[in-house]
Amino acid sequence: MYYSDEIIEEVRSRNDIVDVISSYVKLQKKGSSYFGLCPFHNEKSPSFSVSQIKQMYYCFGCGAGGNVFTFLMEYENYTFQEALKYLADRAGVELPEEDYSEAARKRADQKAILLEINKEAAKYFYAQLKSPQGEIGLTYLKRRGLSDDILKAFGLGYAGKYSDGVYKYLKSKGYKDDMIAKAGLINIDERHGVSGKFWNRVMFPIMDSNSRVIGFGGRVMGDAKPKYLNSPETAVFDKSRNLYGLNRARSSRKPYFLLCEGYMDVISLHQAGFTNAVASLGTALTHGHATLIKRYVSEVYLTYDSDEAGTKAALRAVPILKEAGITARIIRMEPYKDPDEFIKNLGADQFEERIGKARNGFLFGLEVAERNYDLASPEGKTEFMKEAARRLAEFDEEIERNNYIEAVAKVYHVGYEELRKLVIKMAVQTGLAKPVERPKQTNAKGREKEDGRRKSQKILITWLIEDERIFRQICPFITPDDFSEGIYKTVAELLYEQYEKGDVNPARIMNHFTDEEEHREAASLFHTKIRELETTAEQEKALKETVIRVKNYSIEEAAKNLAPTDIAGLQRVMTAKNELQNLEKLHISIN
């Protein structure tokens, strides 16, 4: 969805950043800014600053910073679009409808209707659970130890013994048969007519990350098959890209998720205080799930069943999570099957202990593999270490691979160097990798120079937004063309344009970047941590050195890309070098 710069700026400007952040963080005014404890890292003394003038926030402790959109994206894990819509609703700004094609408009309208139908169905199922007809379902849930509060929080319900109950209810609300069928709640057959998909089942509404009901899971009351039944794939429900409980877990503020197999595991853990529990929806963990999880956390604790099937599922999940950049740990439930049974028998404190003892995903995989080898015999242990070496060779990063080699060597009482050599041998034999080659020094210097160039540009942009007097002294020597292509140059162009118009507003510049990653990178350009310098003279010297570095890098880049026959380009480079000499004589005042 595309929104104009004007509408984005209207939404931002009508949501004062101090008011918004105050609903999350206790702020106290000190001078022209507000300070509080940073919500993005643990601290005892306030280093989190919010500027009402700039409409920006910055933490001097962890470096987090940005505008009001950035804050919601970081705190609530919203996408830019979600943050925009939330703030638009908050300020009473009506976002314009997208200029859909007829087909696109039809799809959007259909999705809206399906979400309405699901919401109404959830209300119906919840009411049925509390009615006399739902006694069997309510008794079952109470027997499972669920409180009234948790029933309400997850919207649990009951589909009656007659399959047409929810159908008649939805028809009374004016919904048509074809749309109810597209929501996955009924089947339509020419011979038998309409029949409900869910009946005599405890119902678990499945919600997306924004708490919209997108589907249902149903647990049968009795011995009918299947025991659990999920909604089919619909225009709003993709089970491979949604997680049960995510709408609640996303705001738990824990740095990791507890990943379960079933609805009841999630609900039991939430009731016990583990509000960061989620579950895949009747399917094995997919790359779509892992990508979704990565939006919120970078560590997952797998709480799969302790039986053989659960162990295999955990082993399949670990590499999928790793590929998405997520560290996996395994919590074992023995002597109980799953988190629900464990909590009921041993309680939350014991489960917390199990979390503390969770096993590293890779090492857990080796523990399972041990069962296929006789480690008491030299031959068995040798073959096992070869298998371990083959697995270790799959780590792409050398430092990570070496860390795991060290850990495995310690666990299995073998020499680190001997195991490392075996890993290299296995990598070459299996074609997974070539023997490690040290990068040439020139390449390292090249990367270092590129990092230095971007660091200098970040520092300079941070300086430029501080004071117009600094900008006026620097702009004759530094132009947007001196910044790296992409976000750096775009930010510089927008900032220079604002200065020329006499309306400097870094918070508005960030509106230009609606892609989540670009938005976060743009935010970092305005909040680069500048080392603390005591005297004004030291600050002026550091600023001047930064300006010279940015210009020098720019000249080097231009010269490197210069064609031998480009006389005009060569002349520009020579002129820039002369200006650089003048710049070295310049005095920049920050007062």
C-alpha positions as CSV (number, residue, x, y, z in Angstrom):
1,M,0.0,0.0,0.0
2,Y,1.4,3.4,-1.0
3,Y,0.6,6.6,0.8
4,S,1.8,10.1,-0.3
5,D,4.5,12.0,1.6
6,E,1.8,14.5,2.5
7,I,-0.5,12.0,4.2
8,I,2.4,10.4,6.1
9,E,3.6,13.8,7.3
10,E,0.1,14.7,8.4
11,V,-0.2,11.5,10.5
12,R,3.3,12.1,12.0
13,S,2.7,15.8,12.8
14,R,-0.6,15.1,14.5
15,N,0.9,12.5,16.8
16,D,3.2,14.4,19.2
17,I,6.1,12.0,20.0
18,V,6.1,12.9,23.7
19,D,2.4,12.0,24.0
20,V,2.8,8.8,22.2
21,I,5.9,7.6,24.0
22,S,4.5,8.7,27.4
23,S,1.9,5.9,27.1
24,Y,4.8,3.4,27.1
25,V,7.5,5.2,29.1
26,K,7.4,7.4,32.2
27,L,9.0,10.7,31.1
28,Q,10.2,13.7,33.0
29,K,11.1,17.0,31.5
30,K,14.7,18.2,31.9
31,G,15.5,21.4,30.0
32,S,14.0,21.2,26.5
33,S,13.9,17.4,26.4
34,Y,12.1,14.6,28.2
35,F,14.0,11.7,29.8
36,G,13.0,8.2,31.0
37,L,14.2,4.6,31.3
38,C,14.9,3.1,27.9
39,P,12.3,0.5,26.9
40,F,14.8,-1.2,24.5
41,H,17.5,-2.2,27.1
42,N,17.7,-2.6,30.8
43,E,19.0,0.4,32.7
44,K,18.8,1.9,36.2
45,S,19.3,5.6,35.4
46,P,17.4,7.4,32.6
47,S,19.3,7.8,29.3
48,F,16.3,7.7,27.0
49,S,15.7,11.2,25.6
50,V,12.7,12.5,23.7
51,S,12.8,15.9,21.9
52,Q,9.5,17.6,21.4
53,I,11.2,20.2,19.2
54,K,12.8,17.7,16.9
55,Q,10.0,15.1,17.3
56,M,12.7,12.4,17.7
57,Y,13.9,10.1,20.5
58,Y,17.4,8.8,21.2
59,C,18.9,6.5,23.9
60,F,22.4,7.5,24.9
61,G,22.9,4.0,26.3
62,C,22.0,1.6,23.5
63,G,21.8,4.1,20.5
64,A,18.1,3.4,19.7
65,G,16.5,6.4,18.0
66,G,14.1,7.7,15.4
67,N,10.7,9.4,15.0
68,V,7.3,8.3,16.2
69,F,6.9,5.7,13.5
70,T,10.3,4.2,14.4
71,F,9.3,3.9,18.1
72,L,6.2,1.9,17.3
73,M,8.0,-0.3,14.8
74,E,10.6,-1.1,17.5
75,Y,8.4,-1.3,20.6
76,E,5.3,-3.0,19.1
77,N,7.2,-4.7,16.2
78,Y,4.9,-3.0,13.8
79,T,5.6,-2.7,10.1
80,F,5.7,0.8,8.8
81,Q,2.2,0.4,7.4
82,E,0.9,-0.9,10.7
83,A,2.5,2.0,12.6
84,L,1.0,4.5,10.1
85,K,-2.5,3.0,10.4
86,Y,-2.3,2.9,14.2
87,L,-1.2,6.5,14.5
88,A,-3.8,7.6,11.8
89,D,-6.6,6.0,13.9
90,R,-5.1,7.6,17.1
91,A,-5.1,11.1,15.5
92,G,-8.4,10.7,13.6
93,V,-6.7,11.0,10.2
94,E,-8.6,9.1,7.5
95,L,-6.2,7.3,5.3
96,P,-7.2,7.5,1.6
97,E,-8.4,4.4,-0.1
98,E,-5.8,2.8,-2.4
99,D,-6.5,3.4,-6.1
100,Y,-7.3,-0.3,-6.8
101,S,-7.9,-1.9,-10.1
102,E,-11.3,-3.5,-10.2
103,A,-9.9,-6.9,-9.5
104,A,-7.7,-5.6,-6.7
105,R,-10.7,-3.7,-5.1
106,K,-12.7,-6.9,-5.3
107,R,-10.0,-8.9,-3.5
108,A,-9.7,-6.2,-0.8
109,D,-13.4,-6.1,-0.3
110,Q,-13.6,-9.9,0.0
111,K,-10.8,-9.9,2.6
112,A,-12.7,-7.3,4.7
113,I,-15.9,-9.4,4.5
114,L,-14.1,-12.6,5.5
115,L,-12.6,-10.9,8.5
116,E,-16.0,-9.6,9.5
117,I,-17.5,-13.1,9.2
118,N,-14.7,-14.6,11.3
119,K,-15.2,-12.0,14.0
120,E,-18.9,-12.7,14.1
121,A,-18.4,-16.4,14.2
122,A,-15.9,-16.0,17.1
123,K,-18.5,-14.0,19.0
124,Y,-21.1,-16.7,18.3
125,F,-18.8,-19.6,19.4
126,Y,-17.9,-17.7,22.6
127,A,-21.5,-17.1,23.5
128,Q,-22.3,-20.7,22.8
129,L,-19.6,-21.8,25.3
130,K,-21.3,-19.9,28.1
131,S,-24.8,-21.1,27.1
132,P,-26.4,-24.4,28.4
133,Q,-25.7,-26.0,25.0
134,G,-22.0,-25.3,25.6
135,E,-21.8,-27.0,28.9
136,I,-19.8,-30.0,27.6
137,G,-17.2,-27.7,26.1
138,L,-16.9,-25.5,29.2
139,T,-16.6,-28.5,31.4
140,Y,-13.8,-29.8,29.2
141,L,-11.9,-26.5,29.4
142,K,-12.4,-26.2,33.1
143,R,-11.2,-29.7,33.6
144,R,-8.1,-28.7,31.7
145,G,-7.5,-26.0,34.4
146,L,-8.4,-22.9,32.4
147,S,-9.7,-19.8,34.2
148,D,-12.5,-17.6,33.1
149,D,-10.0,-14.8,32.4
150,I,-7.9,-17.0,30.1
151,L,-11.0,-18.2,28.3
152,K,-12.0,-14.6,27.6
153,A,-8.4,-13.6,26.7
154,F,-8.2,-16.2,24.0
155,G,-11.8,-16.0,23.0
156,L,-12.4,-19.8,23.4
157,G,-15.8,-21.0,22.3
158,Y,-18.0,-24.0,21.4
159,A,-19.5,-25.2,18.1
160,G,-22.8,-26.8,19.0
161,K,-24.0,-30.3,18.2
162,Y,-25.9,-29.1,15.2
163,S,-23.7,-28.3,12.3
164,D,-25.9,-25.4,11.0
165,G,-25.8,-23.3,14.1
166,V,-23.1,-20.8,13.1
167,Y,-24.4,-20.8,9.5
168,K,-27.9,-19.7,10.6
169,Y,-26.4,-17.0,12.9
170,L,-24.2,-15.6,10.0
171,K,-27.2,-15.7,7.6
172,S,-29.2,-13.7,10.2
173,K,-26.4,-11.1,10.0
174,G,-26.8,-10.8,6.3
175,Y,-23.8,-12.7,5.0
176,K,-24.2,-14.7,1.8
177,D,-23.5,-18.4,1.4
178,D,-20.6,-18.1,-0.9
179,M,-18.7,-15.8,1.5
180,I,-19.4,-17.9,4.5
181,A,-18.0,-20.9,2.5
182,K,-15.0,-18.8,1.5
183,A,-14.4,-18.2,5.2
184,G,-14.0,-21.9,5.6
185,L,-17.0,-22.3,8.0
186,I,-19.4,-24.3,5.8
187,N,-19.3,-26.8,3.0
188,I,-21.8,-26.4,0.1
189,D,-22.7,-29.6,-1.8
190,E,-25.3,-29.8,-4.6
191,R,-26.7,-33.0,-3.3
192,H,-26.7,-32.4,0.5
193,G,-26.8,-28.6,0.6
194,V,-25.1,-26.6,3.3
195,S,-23.3,-28.3,6.2
196,G,-21.2,-26.7,8.9
197,K,-17.5,-27.5,9.0
198,F,-17.3,-27.3,12.8
199,W,-19.7,-28.9,15.2
200,N,-19.4,-30.4,18.7
201,R,-16.0,-28.9,19.1
202,V,-14.3,-26.6,21.5
203,M,-13.2,-23.7,19.3
204,F,-9.9,-21.8,19.3
205,P,-10.1,-18.6,17.3
206,I,-6.8,-18.0,15.4
207,M,-5.8,-14.4,15.3
208,D,-3.1,-12.6,13.2
209,S,-0.5,-10.3,14.8
210,N,-3.1,-7.5,14.9
211,S,-5.7,-9.6,16.8
212,R,-8.0,-10.0,13.8
213,V,-9.7,-13.5,13.7
214,I,-8.4,-15.2,10.5
215,G,-9.5,-18.8,11.1
216,F,-10.4,-21.4,13.7
217,G,-9.1,-24.6,15.3
218,G,-11.6,-27.0,16.8
219,R,-11.1,-29.9,19.3
220,V,-13.8,-32.5,19.1
221,M,-15.8,-33.5,22.1
222,G,-15.9,-37.3,22.0
223,D,-14.1,-39.8,19.9
224,A,-14.8,-38.5,16.4
225,K,-12.0,-38.0,13.9
226,P,-10.1,-35.9,13.3
227,K,-9.4,-34.9,16.9
228,Y,-8.3,-31.4,15.9
229,L,-9.6,-29.6,12.8
230,N,-8.4,-26.3,11.4
231,S,-9.9,-23.9,9.0
232,P,-8.8,-24.5,5.4
233,E,-6.6,-22.0,3.6
234,T,-8.5,-18.8,2.8
235,A,-7.8,-15.4,1.4
236,V,-7.0,-14.3,5.0
237,F,-5.7,-17.5,6.5
238,D,-2.3,-19.0,5.6
239,K,-1.3,-21.5,8.3
240,S,2.3,-21.5,7.1
241,R,2.7,-17.8,7.8
242,N,0.8,-17.3,11.0
243,L,1.4,-18.4,14.6
244,Y,-1.2,-19.1,17.3
245,G,-0.8,-16.7,20.2
246,L,1.4,-14.2,18.3
247,N,-1.0,-11.4,18.8
248,R,-0.4,-11.6,22.6
249,A,3.3,-12.9,22.6
250,R,4.5,-10.0,20.4
251,S,3.9,-7.6,23.3
252,S,5.4,-9.8,26.1
253,R,8.7,-7.8,26.0
254,K,10.7,-11.1,26.4
255,P,13.7,-11.5,24.1
256,Y,12.7,-14.9,23.0
257,F,9.6,-17.0,22.1
258,L,8.5,-20.3,23.5
259,L,7.5,-22.3,20.4
260,C,4.9,-25.0,21.1
261,E,3.1,-27.6,19.1
262,G,-0.5,-27.1,20.2
263,Y,-3.1,-24.6,21.2
264,M,-3.5,-25.9,24.8
265,D,0.3,-25.7,25.3
266,V,0.2,-22.0,24.4
267,I,-2.8,-21.2,26.5
268,S,-1.5,-23.1,29.6
269,L,1.8,-21.3,29.3
270,H,0.2,-17.9,29.0
271,Q,-2.0,-18.7,32.1
272,A,1.1,-19.6,34.0
273,G,2.7,-16.3,33.2
274,F,4.8,-17.3,30.1
275,T,3.1,-14.8,27.8
276,N,5.7,-15.2,25.0
277,A,4.4,-18.7,23.9
278,V,3.3,-19.3,20.4
279,A,2.5,-22.4,18.2
280,S,2.5,-23.3,14.6
281,L,-1.0,-24.1,13.3
282,G,-1.3,-27.8,12.8
283,T,1.7,-27.9,10.6
284,A,5.4,-28.3,10.9
285,L,7.5,-25.2,11.3
286,T,8.0,-23.5,7.9
287,H,10.4,-20.9,6.6
288,G,7.4,-18.5,6.6
289,H,7.0,-19.1,10.3
290,A,10.7,-18.4,10.9
291,T,10.6,-15.2,8.9
292,L,7.6,-14.0,10.9
293,I,9.3,-14.9,14.2
294,K,12.5,-13.0,13.2
295,R,10.4,-9.8,13.1
296,Y,10.0,-10.0,16.8
297,V,12.8,-12.1,18.4
298,S,16.2,-13.6,17.5
299,E,16.0,-16.6,19.9
300,V,13.4,-19.4,20.2
301,Y,13.0,-22.1,22.9
302,L,11.4,-25.2,21.4
303,T,8.9,-26.9,23.8
304,Y,7.9,-29.7,21.5
305,D,6.5,-33.0,22.9
306,S,9.1,-35.2,24.5
307,D,8.2,-38.3,22.4
308,E,9.9,-39.4,19.2
309,A,7.7,-37.3,17.0
310,G,8.4,-34.2,19.0
311,T,12.1,-34.8,18.9
312,K,12.1,-35.2,15.2
313,A,10.0,-32.0,14.8
314,A,12.5,-30.1,17.0
315,L,15.4,-31.4,14.9
316,R,13.7,-30.3,11.7
317,A,12.9,-26.9,13.2
318,V,16.5,-26.0,14.3
319,P,18.0,-25.6,10.8
320,I,15.0,-23.6,9.6
321,L,15.3,-21.2,12.4
322,K,19.1,-21.0,12.0
323,E,18.6,-20.1,8.3
324,A,16.4,-17.2,9.4
325,G,19.1,-16.0,11.8
326,I,17.3,-17.3,14.9
327,T,19.1,-19.2,17.7
328,A,17.2,-22.3,18.8
329,R,17.3,-24.0,22.2
330,I,15.4,-27.2,23.3
331,I,13.4,-27.5,26.5
332,R,12.7,-31.1,27.4
333,M,9.5,-32.0,29.3
334,E,10.5,-35.4,30.7
335,P,8.8,-37.1,32.5
336,Y,5.8,-35.3,31.0
337,K,4.8,-35.2,27.4
338,D,4.2,-31.5,26.8
339,P,4.2,-28.0,28.5
340,D,0.5,-28.3,29.4
341,E,1.1,-31.6,31.4
342,F,4.4,-30.2,32.8
343,I,2.8,-27.0,34.2
344,K,-0.1,-28.8,35.7
345,N,2.2,-31.3,37.5
346,L,5.3,-29.3,38.4
347,G,4.2,-25.7,38.1
348,A,5.6,-22.5,36.7
349,D,8.8,-22.3,38.8
350,Q,10.0,-25.8,37.6
351,F,9.2,-24.8,34.0
352,E,11.3,-21.7,34.5
353,E,14.2,-23.9,35.7
354,R,13.8,-26.0,32.5
355,I,14.1,-22.8,30.4
356,G,17.4,-22.1,32.2
357,K,18.6,-25.6,31.4
358,A,17.5,-25.5,27.8
359,R,20.0,-27.2,25.4
360,N,21.6,-25.6,22.5
361,G,19.9,-26.8,19.3
362,F,23.0,-28.0,17.6
363,L,24.3,-29.9,20.6
364,F,20.9,-31.4,21.2
365,G,21.0,-32.7,17.6
366,L,24.3,-34.4,18.4
367,E,22.8,-35.9,21.6
368,V,20.1,-37.5,19.6
369,A,22.6,-38.7,17.0
370,E,24.6,-40.4,19.8
371,R,21.9,-43.1,20.0
372,N,23.1,-44.5,16.7
373,Y,26.6,-45.1,17.9
374,D,28.4,-47.1,20.6
375,L,30.5,-44.4,22.2
376,A,32.0,-47.0,24.6
377,S,33.9,-48.5,21.7
378,P,36.8,-46.7,19.8
379,E,35.3,-47.5,16.5
380,G,31.8,-46.2,17.5
381,K,33.2,-43.0,18.9
382,T,35.4,-42.4,15.9
383,E,32.4,-42.7,13.5
384,F,30.3,-40.5,15.8
385,M,33.0,-37.8,15.8
386,K,33.1,-38.0,12.0
387,E,29.4,-37.3,11.9
388,A,29.8,-34.4,14.3
389,A,32.6,-33.0,12.1
390,R,30.3,-33.3,9.0
391,R,27.7,-31.2,10.9
392,L,30.2,-28.7,12.1
393,A,31.5,-28.2,8.6
394,E,28.0,-26.8,7.7
395,F,28.7,-23.6,9.6
396,D,29.5,-20.9,7.1
397,E,31.0,-18.4,9.5
398,E,34.5,-19.4,10.7
399,I,34.2,-17.9,14.1
400,E,30.9,-19.6,14.7
401,R,32.3,-22.9,13.5
402,N,35.3,-22.6,15.7
403,N,33.2,-21.8,18.7
404,Y,31.1,-24.9,18.1
405,I,34.2,-27.0,17.5
406,E,35.4,-25.9,21.0
407,A,32.1,-26.7,22.6
408,V,31.8,-30.2,21.0
409,A,35.5,-31.0,21.9
410,K,34.7,-30.1,25.5
411,V,31.5,-32.2,25.7
412,Y,33.0,-35.3,24.1
413,H,36.5,-35.0,25.6
414,V,38.5,-34.7,22.4
415,G,41.3,-32.3,21.4
416,Y,40.1,-29.0,19.9
417,E,42.9,-29.0,17.2
418,E,42.3,-32.6,16.3
419,L,38.6,-32.0,15.9
420,R,39.2,-28.8,13.9
421,K,41.4,-30.8,11.4
422,L,38.7,-33.5,11.1
423,V,36.1,-30.8,10.3
424,I,38.3,-29.4,7.5
425,K,38.9,-32.9,6.2
426,M,35.1,-33.7,6.2
427,A,34.2,-30.4,4.6
428,V,36.6,-31.1,1.7
429,Q,35.4,-34.7,1.3
430,T,31.8,-33.8,1.3
431,G,32.2,-30.7,-0.9
432,L,30.6,-28.5,1.8
433,A,33.6,-26.2,1.9
434,K,37.2,-25.7,0.9
435,P,40.0,-25.4,3.5
436,V,39.7,-22.1,5.2
437,E,41.6,-19.4,3.3
438,R,42.6,-16.3,5.2
439,P,41.4,-13.1,3.4
440,K,44.1,-11.0,1.9
441,Q,45.0,-7.9,3.9
442,T,44.0,-5.6,1.0
443,N,40.5,-6.9,1.2
444,A,40.3,-6.4,4.9
445,K,41.6,-2.8,4.4
446,G,38.9,-2.3,1.7
447,R,36.1,-3.3,4.0
448,E,37.6,-1.2,6.8
449,K,37.8,1.8,4.5
450,E,34.1,1.3,3.4
451,D,33.0,1.0,7.0
452,G,35.0,4.1,8.0
453,R,33.5,6.0,5.1
454,R,29.9,5.3,6.2
455,K,30.7,5.9,9.8
456,S,32.1,9.3,9.0
457,Q,29.0,10.1,6.9
458,K,26.7,9.1,9.8
459,I,28.6,11.3,12.2
460,L,28.5,14.2,9.9
461,I,24.7,13.9,9.3
462,T,24.2,13.8,13.1
463,W,26.2,17.0,13.4
464,L,24.4,18.7,10.5
465,I,20.9,18.4,12.2
466,E,22.2,19.9,15.4
467,D,22.6,23.5,14.4
468,E,22.0,25.5,11.2
469,R,25.3,27.5,11.9
470,I,27.2,24.3,11.6
471,F,25.5,23.4,8.3
472,R,26.2,26.9,6.8
473,Q,29.9,26.5,7.5
474,I,30.1,23.0,6.0
475,C,27.7,23.2,3.0
476,P,30.2,25.1,0.7
477,F,32.6,22.2,1.0
478,I,30.3,19.1,1.4
479,T,27.4,18.4,-0.9
480,P,24.9,15.5,-1.1
481,D,27.1,14.0,-3.9
482,D,29.8,13.4,-1.3
483,F,27.6,10.8,0.4
484,S,27.3,7.1,-0.6
485,E,24.7,6.2,-3.1
486,G,21.4,5.0,-1.6
487,I,20.0,6.0,1.8
488,Y,23.0,8.1,2.8
489,K,22.8,10.3,-0.3
490,T,19.0,10.5,-0.2
491,V,19.0,11.6,3.4
492,A,21.6,14.2,2.6
493,E,19.7,15.6,-0.4
494,L,16.5,15.9,1.7
495,L,18.3,17.5,4.6
496,Y,20.0,20.1,2.3
497,E,16.7,20.8,0.6
498,Q,15.1,21.4,4.0
499,Y,17.9,23.8,5.0
500,E,17.5,25.8,1.8
501,K,13.8,26.1,2.4
502,G,14.4,27.1,6.1
503,D,12.3,24.2,7.4
504,V,14.6,21.6,8.9
505,N,12.7,18.6,10.2
506,P,14.6,15.3,10.4
507,A,11.5,13.5,11.6
508,R,9.8,14.3,8.3
509,I,12.8,13.1,6.3
510,M,12.3,9.7,7.8
511,N,8.8,9.6,6.4
512,H,10.4,9.1,3.0
513,F,11.5,5.6,4.0
514,T,8.5,3.2,4.4
515,D,10.4,0.0,4.0
516,E,11.1,-1.3,7.5
517,E,14.9,-1.9,7.0
518,E,15.4,1.3,5.2
519,H,13.5,3.2,7.8
520,R,15.6,1.8,10.6
521,E,18.9,2.5,8.7
522,A,17.7,6.1,8.1
523,A,17.0,6.5,11.8
524,S,20.5,5.5,12.6
525,L,21.9,8.3,10.5
526,F,20.4,10.9,12.8
527,H,21.6,9.3,16.0
528,T,25.2,8.2,15.5
529,K,26.9,8.2,18.9
530,I,29.6,10.8,18.9
531,R,32.4,10.3,21.4
532,E,32.1,12.6,24.3
533,L,34.6,15.5,24.2
534,E,35.1,17.8,27.1
535,T,36.1,21.1,25.5
536,T,34.6,23.1,22.6
537,A,38.0,23.1,20.9
538,E,38.1,19.3,21.0
539,Q,34.6,19.1,19.5
540,E,35.5,21.6,16.7
541,K,38.6,19.6,15.9
542,A,36.6,16.3,15.8
543,L,34.0,17.9,13.5
544,K,36.6,19.3,11.1
545,E,38.3,15.9,10.9
546,T,35.0,14.3,10.1
547,V,34.3,16.8,7.3
548,I,37.8,16.2,5.8
549,R,37.4,12.4,6.0
550,V,34.0,12.5,4.2
551,K,35.4,14.8,1.5
552,N,38.6,12.7,1.1
553,Y,36.6,9.5,0.7
554,S,34.4,11.2,-1.9
555,I,37.4,12.3,-3.9
556,E,39.0,8.8,-3.8
557,E,35.7,7.2,-4.9
558,A,35.4,9.7,-7.8
559,A,39.0,9.1,-8.9
560,K,38.6,5.3,-8.7
561,N,35.6,5.4,-11.1
562,L,37.1,7.9,-13.5
563,A,37.5,6.8,-17.1
564,P,41.1,7.5,-18.6
565,T,39.6,9.7,-21.3
566,D,37.3,11.7,-19.0
567,I,39.2,15.0,-19.0
568,A,36.3,17.0,-17.5
569,G,36.0,14.4,-14.7
570,L,39.7,14.6,-14.0
571,Q,39.5,18.4,-13.8
572,R,36.7,18.1,-11.2
573,V,38.8,15.7,-9.1
574,M,41.8,18.1,-9.2
575,T,39.5,21.0,-8.2
576,A,38.1,19.0,-5.3
577,K,41.6,18.2,-4.1
578,N,42.4,21.9,-4.1
579,E,39.2,22.6,-2.1
580,L,40.3,19.9,0.3
581,Q,43.5,21.8,1.0
582,N,41.5,24.9,1.7
583,L,39.2,22.9,3.9
584,E,42.1,21.8,6.0
585,K,42.8,25.5,6.8
586,L,39.1,26.1,7.8
587,H,38.0,26.8,11.3
588,I,34.6,25.4,12.1
589,S,32.9,27.0,15.1
590,I,30.1,25.1,17.0
591,N,29.2,28.1,19.2
